[in-house]
Amino acid sequence: MRDPQIDYAAVFHALPGMVALLTPDLVYVDANDDFLRLAGRTREQVLGRYIFDVFPENPNEPAAAGMRETRESMERALATGERDTMALLRYDIEDPHRPGQWQEHYWSPVNAPVLGPDGRAVLIVHRVEEVTDLIRAFGRRGGDTRDRVLEAELYTRARELQELNERLRKAHAREREVALALQAAMLPVPGPSRHRTAVRYRPAIGALNVCGDWYDLADLPDGGLAASVGDVVGHGLVAACAMGQLRSALSAACRVADGPGQALDALGLYARSVEGAESSTAATAFVDWGDRSIVYSCAGHPPPALLSPDGAVTFLDGATDPPLGARPEHVPRLQASAPFVADSVLVLYTDGLIERRDEDIDVGLDRLADSLTRHRQADPDALADALLADLLPPKGNTDDTALVIIRL
């Protein structure tokens, strides 16, 4: 059976309920028949015009906030790439036949972004339910006074919910801002070094699931280099604080330990006393340029990747143990060694770079290996940028990502 040929323009205009399409500049590009009919506007009065020129705020209502709240909802949808549902909203409409006369209306709006190939919002779907009659119907049997009382009560409760939602949203944004600032302070970009390295940190987009990932580079007393990445299970300020403590502890342990296994041993014992550090993961690699070897150890963390000059990629998975503090009794950590040739590349990363909820982790590892092979001749900074561009979704990842690259 052949697929039916669907006229989506005709479907859009026949949709029950009010639906309009706007540009990111909030200019109408289309509106369905119900939208025009219930809003009392013609197509010519709407299309190509700024939304708040078509529907300005009622000047007779000093406390009116419909225009501001609608604009903020649309801007959130554009910024986050996610649907934004508004609470019950009073937004009066001027009578098109009697200028200066305003009709009281109550609406229940939803704003949803339409994403382009690059993951950016190119349109807003503005769907509105007209609920004025529903609100007024609550008290009809009790007369006009009862009707108005119930109408006012319902609207008041809806506004309270909207205000609570706004306070929670602002608190959420503030905590995220503080957590990111703390994260940035504890993950400074390394200064000049004799080694060719690059580091990156990318927070999750539009979420508080940030500030649990870290990276570290430490010069060892014998002239080698210790590279580490880690991931705290929590998020927000708690994760940022735990991350800072674990990163500092591991950096110190690497400088005095006999190897990465012993360094992670010490970190695991320390993690048991740090709030929010339970079941955190980490990977550490010691680079020895004298004998051209990498000694590494992983605590529940994705394996480092070793890129050879010919483009072959090996995942260093010979020393993988459970996450920090996960064992009921202390057991020494495993460590393993791998040789490398000049001009190889060592890559340590957190799971935000490779993991996706809808696919097996091996798919992400294959994607990483393919990107490394294609960009094998790039310097560390260019390679780091290429990996993030290739592997992170265009509209942003749902988990934060840390990355360390060393040209050996």
C-alpha positions as CSV (number, residue, x, y, z in Angstrom):
1,M,0.0,0.0,0.0
2,R,1.4,3.4,-1.0
3,D,1.8,6.1,1.5
4,P,-1.1,8.6,1.3
5,Q,-0.2,12.0,-0.1
6,I,-1.0,14.4,2.8
7,D,-1.6,18.1,2.3
8,Y,-0.1,19.3,5.6
9,A,-1.0,22.9,4.9
10,A,-4.7,21.9,4.7
11,V,-4.3,19.8,7.8
12,F,-2.8,22.8,9.7
13,H,-5.7,25.1,8.7
14,A,-8.3,22.5,9.7
15,L,-6.8,21.7,13.1
16,P,-9.4,22.1,15.9
17,G,-8.3,24.8,18.3
18,M,-6.1,27.9,17.9
19,V,-2.7,27.3,16.4
20,A,-0.3,29.9,14.9
21,L,3.3,29.8,13.6
22,L,5.8,32.6,14.5
23,T,9.4,33.3,13.6
24,P,12.1,33.6,16.3
25,D,11.4,37.4,16.0
26,L,7.8,36.7,17.1
27,V,6.3,37.6,13.7
28,Y,3.3,35.6,12.5
29,V,3.9,33.5,9.4
30,D,0.7,31.4,9.5
31,A,-2.4,30.9,11.6
32,N,-5.1,28.3,11.3
33,D,-8.8,29.0,10.7
34,D,-9.8,28.6,14.4
35,F,-7.1,31.0,15.5
36,L,-8.3,33.7,13.2
37,R,-12.0,33.1,14.0
38,L,-11.6,33.1,17.8
39,A,-9.2,36.0,17.8
40,G,-11.5,38.0,15.6
41,R,-8.8,38.9,13.1
42,T,-8.4,38.4,9.4
43,R,-5.4,36.7,7.8
44,E,-4.2,40.1,6.5
45,Q,-4.3,41.6,9.9
46,V,-2.1,38.9,11.4
47,L,0.5,37.5,8.9
48,G,3.8,39.3,8.7
49,R,3.1,41.3,11.8
50,Y,4.7,41.3,15.3
51,I,2.6,39.4,17.8
52,F,2.2,42.3,20.2
53,D,1.3,44.8,17.5
54,V,-1.6,42.5,16.6
55,F,-2.5,41.8,20.3
56,P,-1.3,44.7,22.5
57,E,-1.8,44.7,26.3
58,N,-5.1,46.2,27.6
59,P,-4.1,49.7,28.8
60,N,-7.1,49.7,31.1
61,E,-5.6,46.9,33.2
62,P,-2.5,48.3,35.0
63,A,-1.6,44.9,36.5
64,A,-2.0,43.0,33.2
65,A,1.0,40.7,32.5
66,G,-0.2,38.6,29.6
67,M,2.1,40.2,27.0
68,R,5.2,40.0,29.2
69,E,4.5,36.4,30.2
70,T,3.7,35.3,26.7
71,R,7.0,36.8,25.4
72,E,9.0,35.2,28.2
73,S,7.5,31.8,27.5
74,M,8.3,32.1,23.8
75,E,11.8,33.2,24.5
76,R,12.3,30.2,26.8
77,A,11.1,27.9,24.1
78,L,13.6,29.4,21.7
79,A,16.5,29.4,24.2
80,T,16.0,25.8,25.5
81,G,14.6,24.1,22.4
82,E,11.9,22.7,24.7
83,R,8.1,23.1,24.9
84,D,7.0,25.7,27.4
85,T,3.5,25.4,28.9
86,M,2.0,28.4,30.5
87,A,-0.6,28.6,33.3
88,L,-4.0,30.1,32.9
89,L,-3.6,33.6,31.5
90,R,-5.8,36.6,31.2
91,Y,-5.1,38.4,28.0
92,D,-7.8,40.8,26.8
93,I,-8.4,41.5,23.1
94,E,-9.4,44.8,21.5
95,D,-12.6,44.6,19.6
96,P,-11.6,44.9,15.9
97,H,-14.9,46.7,15.1
98,R,-14.9,49.0,18.1
99,P,-11.4,50.5,18.7
100,G,-10.8,51.2,22.4
101,Q,-13.2,48.5,23.5
102,W,-11.6,45.5,25.1
103,Q,-13.1,42.0,25.5
104,E,-12.1,40.0,28.6
105,H,-10.5,36.7,27.7
106,Y,-8.8,33.8,29.4
107,W,-6.3,31.5,27.6
108,S,-4.3,28.3,28.2
109,P,-1.2,28.6,25.9
110,V,1.6,26.3,24.9
111,N,4.7,27.3,23.0
112,A,6.8,24.6,21.2
113,P,9.9,25.2,19.1
114,V,10.4,23.8,15.6
115,L,14.1,22.9,15.3
116,G,16.1,23.2,12.1
117,P,18.9,20.8,11.0
118,D,21.4,22.6,13.2
119,G,19.3,22.1,16.3
120,R,18.3,25.8,16.5
121,A,14.6,26.9,16.7
122,V,13.4,28.2,13.4
123,L,9.7,28.5,14.3
124,I,7.4,28.6,17.3
125,V,4.2,26.7,17.3
126,H,1.8,28.8,19.5
127,R,-1.2,26.7,20.5
128,V,-3.9,28.4,22.6
129,E,-7.0,27.1,24.2
130,E,-9.7,29.7,24.7
131,V,-11.2,29.0,28.2
132,T,-13.2,32.1,29.0
133,D,-16.5,30.4,28.8
134,L,-15.2,27.5,30.9
135,I,-14.2,29.8,33.7
136,R,-17.5,31.7,33.7
137,A,-19.5,28.5,33.6
138,F,-18.4,27.5,37.2
139,G,-21.0,29.7,38.9
140,R,-23.8,30.3,36.5
141,R,-26.5,28.6,38.7
142,G,-25.6,30.9,41.6
143,G,-26.2,34.2,39.7
144,D,-23.9,36.9,38.5
145,T,-22.3,37.6,41.9
146,R,-21.5,33.9,42.5
147,D,-20.3,33.6,38.9
148,R,-17.8,36.4,39.3
149,V,-16.6,35.2,42.7
150,L,-15.8,31.7,41.3
151,E,-14.3,33.2,38.2
152,A,-12.0,35.4,40.3
153,E,-11.1,32.5,42.6
154,L,-10.1,30.2,39.7
155,Y,-8.1,32.9,38.0
156,T,-6.4,33.8,41.3
157,R,-5.3,30.2,41.9
158,A,-4.0,29.9,38.4
159,R,-2.0,33.1,38.8
160,E,-0.6,31.8,42.1
161,L,0.6,28.6,40.4
162,Q,2.1,30.7,37.6
163,E,4.0,32.9,40.1
164,L,5.2,29.8,42.0
165,N,6.4,28.3,38.7
166,E,8.3,31.5,37.9
167,R,10.0,31.6,41.3
168,L,11.1,28.0,41.0
169,R,12.3,28.6,37.5
170,K,14.4,31.6,38.7
171,A,15.7,29.7,41.6
172,H,16.7,26.9,39.3
173,A,18.5,29.3,36.9
174,R,20.3,31.0,39.8
175,E,21.5,27.7,41.3
176,R,22.7,26.6,37.9
177,E,24.5,30.0,37.4
178,V,26.2,29.7,40.8
179,A,27.2,26.0,40.2
180,L,28.7,26.8,36.8
181,A,30.7,29.7,38.3
182,L,32.0,27.5,41.0
183,Q,32.8,24.8,38.4
184,A,34.7,27.3,36.3
185,A,36.7,28.5,39.3
186,M,37.8,25.0,40.1
187,L,38.5,23.9,36.5
188,P,40.9,26.6,35.3
189,V,42.5,26.3,31.9
190,P,46.0,24.9,32.3
191,G,48.8,27.5,31.8
192,P,51.8,27.1,29.4
193,S,53.2,23.6,29.4
194,R,56.0,21.7,27.7
195,H,53.4,19.1,26.8
196,R,50.9,19.5,23.9
197,T,47.6,19.3,25.7
198,A,44.0,20.6,25.5
199,V,41.1,20.5,27.9
200,R,37.4,21.2,27.5
201,Y,34.3,21.4,29.7
202,R,30.8,21.7,28.3
203,P,27.8,21.9,30.6
204,A,24.5,20.4,29.9
205,I,22.1,22.7,28.1
206,G,18.9,23.9,29.7
207,A,19.2,21.7,32.7
208,L,20.7,21.6,36.2
209,N,22.4,18.3,35.4
210,V,25.8,20.1,35.4
211,C,28.9,20.5,37.5
212,G,29.7,16.8,38.2
213,D,32.5,16.4,35.7
214,W,36.1,17.4,36.1
215,Y,39.5,17.1,34.5
216,D,43.0,17.5,35.8
217,L,46.6,17.6,34.5
218,A,49.5,17.2,36.9
219,D,53.2,17.2,36.3
220,L,54.8,14.2,38.1
221,P,58.1,14.4,40.0
222,D,59.8,12.0,37.6
223,G,59.0,14.2,34.6
224,G,55.9,12.3,33.5
225,L,52.3,13.7,33.3
226,A,49.2,12.5,35.1
227,A,45.9,13.1,33.3
228,S,42.5,12.5,35.0
229,V,38.8,12.9,34.4
230,G,35.9,12.1,36.7
231,D,32.2,12.3,37.1
232,V,30.1,12.9,40.2
233,V,26.7,11.2,40.2
234,G,24.8,14.3,41.5
235,H,24.2,17.7,40.0
236,G,24.2,21.4,40.8
237,L,25.9,22.9,43.8
238,V,26.2,19.6,45.6
239,A,28.0,18.0,42.6
240,A,30.2,21.1,42.1
241,C,31.4,20.9,45.7
242,A,32.0,17.2,45.7
243,M,33.7,17.5,42.3
244,G,36.1,20.1,43.6
245,Q,37.1,18.0,46.6
246,L,37.6,14.8,44.5
247,R,39.6,16.7,41.9
248,S,42.0,18.2,44.4
249,A,42.4,15.0,46.3
250,L,43.2,13.0,43.1
251,S,45.6,15.7,41.9
252,A,47.5,15.5,45.2
253,A,47.4,11.6,45.2
254,C,48.9,11.4,41.7
255,R,52.0,13.3,42.8
256,V,52.8,10.9,45.6
257,A,51.4,7.6,44.5
258,D,53.4,4.8,42.9
259,G,50.9,4.7,40.0
260,P,47.3,5.5,39.0
261,G,45.9,2.4,40.7
262,Q,47.3,3.6,44.0
263,A,46.1,7.1,43.4
264,L,42.5,5.9,42.8
265,D,42.8,3.7,45.9
266,A,43.4,6.8,48.0
267,L,40.6,8.7,46.2
268,G,38.2,5.9,46.8
269,L,38.9,5.9,50.5
270,Y,38.5,9.7,50.6
271,A,35.3,9.6,48.6
272,R,33.6,7.7,51.4
273,S,33.8,10.8,53.6
274,V,32.7,13.3,51.0
275,E,29.0,14.1,50.8
276,G,27.7,13.5,47.3
277,A,30.7,11.6,46.2
278,E,29.3,8.1,46.5
279,S,29.6,6.0,43.3
280,S,31.5,8.7,41.4
281,T,33.7,7.5,38.6
282,A,37.2,8.5,37.5
283,A,40.0,7.5,35.1
284,T,43.7,8.3,35.5
285,A,46.6,7.8,33.2
286,F,50.4,8.4,33.9
287,V,52.4,9.1,30.8
288,D,56.1,8.2,30.8
289,W,58.0,9.7,27.8
290,G,61.2,7.9,28.8
291,D,59.9,4.3,28.1
292,R,56.9,5.6,26.0
293,S,54.3,3.9,28.1
294,I,50.9,4.8,29.6
295,V,49.9,3.3,32.9
296,Y,46.2,3.7,33.6
297,S,43.4,2.8,35.9
298,C,39.6,3.3,35.7
299,A,37.1,3.4,38.5
300,G,33.8,2.7,36.8
301,H,34.7,5.1,34.1
302,P,34.7,4.8,30.2
303,P,38.2,3.7,29.0
304,P,40.7,6.2,27.7
305,A,41.3,6.2,23.9
306,L,44.8,5.9,22.4
307,L,45.1,7.1,18.8
308,S,48.0,6.0,16.7
309,P,49.5,8.1,13.9
310,D,48.1,5.7,11.3
311,G,44.5,6.3,12.6
312,A,44.1,3.1,14.6
313,V,42.2,3.6,17.9
314,T,42.7,1.4,21.0
315,F,40.5,1.7,24.1
316,L,42.5,1.2,27.2
317,D,40.1,-1.2,29.0
318,G,42.6,-3.5,30.8
319,A,42.1,-2.0,34.2
320,T,38.5,-1.3,34.9
321,D,37.1,-1.5,38.4
322,P,33.9,-0.4,40.2
323,P,33.1,3.3,40.9
324,L,34.7,5.0,43.9
325,G,33.5,3.7,47.3
326,A,31.2,1.1,45.7
327,R,32.9,-1.9,47.3
328,P,31.8,-2.8,50.9
329,E,35.5,-3.7,51.6
330,H,38.6,-2.1,50.3
331,V,40.3,-3.9,47.5
332,P,43.5,-2.5,45.7
333,R,42.7,-0.9,42.4
334,L,43.9,-2.5,39.1
335,Q,46.2,-0.8,36.8
336,A,47.6,-1.7,33.3
337,S,50.2,-0.4,30.9
338,A,50.1,0.3,27.2
339,P,53.0,1.3,24.9
340,F,52.7,4.3,22.5
341,V,54.7,5.6,19.5
342,A,55.7,9.2,19.0
343,D,52.9,11.5,17.8
344,S,50.1,9.3,19.2
345,V,47.2,11.0,21.0
346,L,45.7,10.1,24.4
347,V,42.1,11.1,25.0
348,L,40.3,11.0,28.4
349,Y,36.7,12.0,28.5
350,T,33.5,11.7,30.6
351,D,30.4,9.8,29.5
352,G,28.5,12.9,28.3
353,L,30.7,12.7,25.2
354,I,29.7,9.2,24.1
355,E,26.5,8.1,25.9
356,R,23.0,8.5,24.6
357,R,19.9,7.3,26.3
358,D,18.5,5.5,23.2
359,E,21.6,3.6,22.1
360,D,24.2,1.1,23.3
361,I,27.5,2.6,24.6
362,D,29.5,0.7,21.9
363,V,27.8,2.9,19.3
364,G,29.2,6.0,21.1
365,L,32.6,4.5,21.4
366,D,32.6,3.7,17.7
367,R,31.5,7.3,16.9
368,L,34.4,8.5,19.0
369,A,36.9,6.3,17.3
370,D,35.7,7.3,13.9
371,S,36.0,11.0,14.7
372,L,39.5,10.5,16.2
373,T,40.7,8.7,13.0
374,R,39.3,11.5,10.7
375,H,40.9,14.2,12.7
376,R,44.1,12.4,13.7
377,Q,46.5,15.1,12.2
378,A,44.9,18.0,14.1
379,D,46.7,19.7,17.0
380,P,45.1,19.1,20.5
381,D,43.0,22.3,20.5
382,A,41.6,21.7,17.1
383,L,41.0,18.0,17.8
384,A,39.1,18.8,21.0
385,D,36.8,21.2,19.1
386,A,36.3,18.7,16.4
387,L,35.3,15.9,18.8
388,L,32.8,18.1,20.6
389,A,31.3,19.2,17.2
390,D,31.1,15.6,15.9
391,L,29.9,13.9,19.1
392,L,27.6,16.4,21.0
393,P,24.1,16.9,19.7
394,P,23.7,20.2,17.8
395,K,21.1,21.5,20.3
396,G,23.2,20.6,23.3
397,N,23.7,17.5,25.5
398,T,21.6,16.4,28.4
399,D,24.8,15.7,30.5
400,D,27.9,17.7,31.0
401,T,31.2,16.7,29.3
402,A,34.8,16.9,30.3
403,L,37.7,16.2,27.8
404,V,41.5,15.9,28.0
405,I,43.7,15.5,24.9
406,I,47.5,14.9,25.0
407,R,49.7,14.7,21.9
408,L,52.4,12.2,22.9
